[in-house]
Amino acid sequence: MHENSAVQAPSAVQRISRRWHDSREFRTGCVTVNIKKILTWAGIAFLLFFLISAPEQAGGVVNGILASLRQAAEAVITFMQNIFR
């Protein structure tokens, strides 16, 4: 073994990287809680609640979204047709 083979302290970049990684998760005891996973499940629960509690309004929202997507697709088609004329 070499004399300089002692364990080196982590560099500044490694410390910052580790802090950034740890800031995205909260450690509570042995369980790691991922914020992204919590927000995803909360969003799904909200959508299900909205769908069950107000189905007519949910249908209206879906129809509005689909109408917007249809208008956007028609606009892109018109644009492409005008380019290649």
C-alpha positions in Angstrom: 0.0 0.0 0.0 1.0 3.5 -0.7 1.4 6.2 2.0 -1.2 8.4 0.2 -3.8 5.6 0.1 -5.8 7.1 3.0 -9.5 7.8 2.4 -9.9 11.3 1.0 -12.6 13.7 2.0 -15.3 14.2 -0.7 -14.6 17.1 -3.0 -16.7 20.2 -3.1 -18.5 19.0 -6.2 -19.4 15.7 -4.5 -20.7 17.5 -1.4 -22.9 19.8 -3.5 -24.1 16.9 -5.6 -25.0 14.9 -2.5 -26.8 17.9 -0.9 -28.8 18.5 -4.1 -29.8 14.8 -4.3 -30.7 14.7 -0.7 -32.8 17.9 -1.0 -35.2 16.1 -3.4 -36.2 13.5 -0.8 -37.1 13.7 2.8 -35.7 11.0 5.0 -38.0 10.0 7.8 -36.5 7.2 9.8 -36.0 4.2 7.5 -38.5 5.3 4.9 -37.5 7.6 2.1 -40.4 9.7 0.9 -40.2 10.9 -2.7 -42.0 14.2 -3.3 -42.6 13.5 -6.9 -44.3 10.2 -6.1 -46.5 11.9 -3.4 -47.6 14.6 -5.8 -48.4 12.1 -8.6 -50.6 10.0 -6.3 -52.3 13.2 -4.9 -53.0 14.3 -8.5 -54.5 10.9 -9.4 -56.6 11.0 -6.2 -57.8 14.5 -7.1 -58.8 13.5 -10.6 -60.7 10.4 -9.4 -62.5 12.5 -6.8 -63.4 15.1 -9.4 -64.6 12.4 -11.8 -66.7 10.7 -9.1 -68.2 13.8 -7.4 -68.9 15.8 -10.6 -69.1 13.6 -13.6 -70.9 16.1 -15.9 -68.3 18.8 -15.2 -65.5 16.3 -15.7 -67.0 15.3 -19.1 -67.2 19.0 -20.0 -63.5 19.5 -19.1 -62.5 16.4 -21.2 -64.6 17.7 -24.1 -63.0 21.1 -23.8 -59.5 19.6 -23.8 -60.3 17.4 -26.8 -61.7 20.4 -28.7 -58.6 22.4 -28.0 -56.4 19.5 -29.2 -58.5 19.2 -32.3 -58.2 22.9 -33.1 -54.5 22.8 -32.5 -54.2 19.8 -34.9 -56.3 21.6 -37.5 -54.1 24.7 -37.2 -50.9 22.6 -37.7 -52.5 20.9 -40.8 -53.5 24.2 -42.3 -50.0 25.6 -41.7 -48.4 22.6 -43.3 -50.8 22.8 -46.3 -49.9 26.4 -46.8 -46.2 25.7 -46.7 -46.3 23.0 -49.4 -48.6 24.7 -51.8 
